[in-house]
Amino acid sequence: MLIEIGLGERLREERDRLGLNQTDFGVQAGVSRGTQKAYELGNSSPDIRYLMVLQSMSVDVHYLLTGTRGPSDVAAMNAGEAALVHNYRALSDAERDTIGRMVSALAAQPKGQ
């Protein structure tokens, strides 16, 4: 596999976004810290199995490979945003309606109040 310019830097960005160090990220992804470091430095190319595991970790694999993010890309969320979406999806329809009205009211308030 040809190493795409910038892939290592984008991989580091995604790791940082998830708040993980190279060792912990590598463990979750099934590689050693040394392998993770080599990927981030661009000295080695990740294989498809690694990328598939990253996808399951909420890493934006499309961004890794292309350098572009979609405007509604769930993988681009930070941990707090992802937790909100996860919890929101667990609510009933009535609870979602209530939350929607509350968030709309909060967003309509002048900033700083």
Sequence and secondary structure as in RCSB ss.txt:
>XXXX:A:sequence
MLIEIGLGERLREERDRLGLNQTDFGVQAGVSRGTQKAYELGNSSPDIRYLMVLQSMSVDVHYLLTGTRGPSDVA
AMNAGEAALVHNYRALSDAERDTIGRMVSALAAQPKGQ
>XXXX:A:secstr
    TTHHHHHHHHHHHTT  HHHHHHHHTS HHHHHHHHHTSS   HHHHHHHHHTT  HHHHHHS   TT GG
GS HHHHHHHHHHHTS HHHHHHHHHHHHHHHHS TT 
